[in-house]
């Protein structure tokens, strides 16, 4: 005669559940944010590899441009070869810190920590949709 679930102790059920789990080690993909290649020419700051960074983060360069403009309070435009040209002098430390802040807020899923997300603008807000866990997070637009 088969035993009922009620016939097992909590520890036995827990042990049985653990035995059914996969024993494969979980690999965390190394997510290394590319560092900005910053050149200061006169009163302008040029991020040489800006389009490459945007591609790596799976973000529209124009959205990242607007983020930089808002955070630095300065005009900026995208160059023909994918660089971002900012009015004003900003060191590599400042630029890389802004990229890190952008990634934490507009790339990384707050639910599962995945970098595989999509950012959509809906009205006056952004929706961050995670492709790994399916979570949707509403974020303020800039």
C-alpha positions in Angstrom: 0.0 0.0 0.0 1.4 3.4 -1.0 2.2 5.9 1.7 0.3 9.2 1.9 2.1 12.5 2.0 0.8 12.8 5.5 2.7 9.7 6.5 6.1 11.4 5.8 7.8 13.8 8.2 8.8 17.3 7.1 12.5 16.3 7.0 11.8 13.3 4.8 9.7 15.4 2.3 12.4 18.1 2.3 15.1 15.5 1.6 13.1 14.0 -1.2 12.6 17.4 -2.8 16.3 18.2 -2.6 17.1 14.8 -4.2 14.9 15.8 -7.2 16.7 19.1 -7.8 19.4 19.4 -10.5 22.9 19.2 -9.1 24.4 21.2 -12.0 26.4 24.2 -10.7 24.6 27.4 -11.6 26.9 29.5 -13.8 26.6 33.2 -13.4 27.5 34.9 -16.7 30.2 37.5 -16.1 28.7 40.8 -16.9 31.4 43.3 -17.3 30.4 46.8 -18.3 32.7 48.1 -21.0 34.8 51.1 -19.8 34.3 54.3 -21.8 37.1 55.5 -24.0 37.0 59.2 -23.1 38.9 61.9 -24.9 38.8 65.6 -23.9 39.3 68.0 -26.8 39.1 71.7 -25.9 35.8 72.2 -24.1 34.2 69.0 -25.3 34.2 65.4 -24.0 34.1 62.6 -26.5 33.1 59.0 -25.6 34.8 57.2 -28.5 33.2 53.7 -28.0 29.7 55.0 -27.0 27.7 53.0 -29.7 29.6 49.8 -28.7 28.6 50.3 -25.1 25.0 50.9 -26.1 25.0 47.8 -28.3 26.5 45.7 -25.5 23.8 46.9 -23.1 21.1 46.4 -25.7 20.0 50.0 -25.4 19.2 52.7 -28.0 22.1 55.1 -28.1 19.6 58.0 -28.2 18.1 56.9 -24.9 21.5 56.8 -23.3 22.4 60.1 -24.9 19.3 61.7 -23.2 20.3 60.1 -19.9 23.8 61.7 -20.1 22.3 65.1 -21.1 20.0 65.0 -18.1 22.5 63.8 -15.6 25.3 66.1 -16.7 23.0 69.1 -17.5 24.8 69.7 -20.8 24.0 69.4 -24.5 25.3 66.3 -26.4 25.0 64.8 -29.8 25.9 61.5 -31.5 28.8 61.7 -34.0 28.8 59.9 -37.3 31.1 57.1 -36.2 29.0 56.3 -33.0 30.8 58.5 -30.5 28.9 60.8 -28.0 30.1 64.4 -27.9 29.3 66.2 -24.7 29.7 70.0 -24.2 32.0 70.4 -21.2 34.9 68.6 -19.7 34.2 65.4 -17.9 36.8 62.9 -16.8 36.6 59.1 -17.4 35.7 58.5 -13.8 32.6 60.6 -14.1 31.5 59.0 -17.4 32.1 55.5 -16.2 30.2 56.2 -13.0 27.2 57.4 -15.0 27.3 54.3 -17.2 27.3 52.2 -14.0 24.3 54.1 -12.7 22.5 53.7 -16.0 23.1 50.0 -16.0 21.9 49.5 -12.4 18.7 51.5 -13.0 17.8 50.8 -16.7 19.4 47.5 -17.6 19.7 45.1 -14.7 16.4 43.4 -13.7 15.6 44.3 -10.0 13.8 41.0 -9.5 16.3 38.4 -10.7 19.5 40.4 -11.5 19.6 39.4 -15.2 21.0 41.8 -17.8 18.7 40.4 -20.5 16.1 43.1 -20.4 14.2 45.3 -22.8 13.4 48.9 -22.1 10.2 50.4 -23.6 8.9 53.9 -23.3 5.1 54.0 -22.6 3.8 57.5 -22.2 5.9 59.3 -19.6 7.4 56.2 -18.1 9.8 53.4 -19.0 8.9 49.7 -18.7 11.9 47.4 -18.0 10.8 43.9 -19.1 13.1 41.0 -18.1 13.5 38.3 -20.7 14.8 35.8 -18.1 12.1 35.9 -15.4 9.3 37.9 -17.2 9.1 40.6 -14.5 8.0 44.1 -15.6 9.2 47.1 -13.7 8.0 50.7 -14.1 10.7 53.3 -14.1 10.7 57.1 -14.3 11.5 58.5 -17.7 14.2 61.2 -18.1 
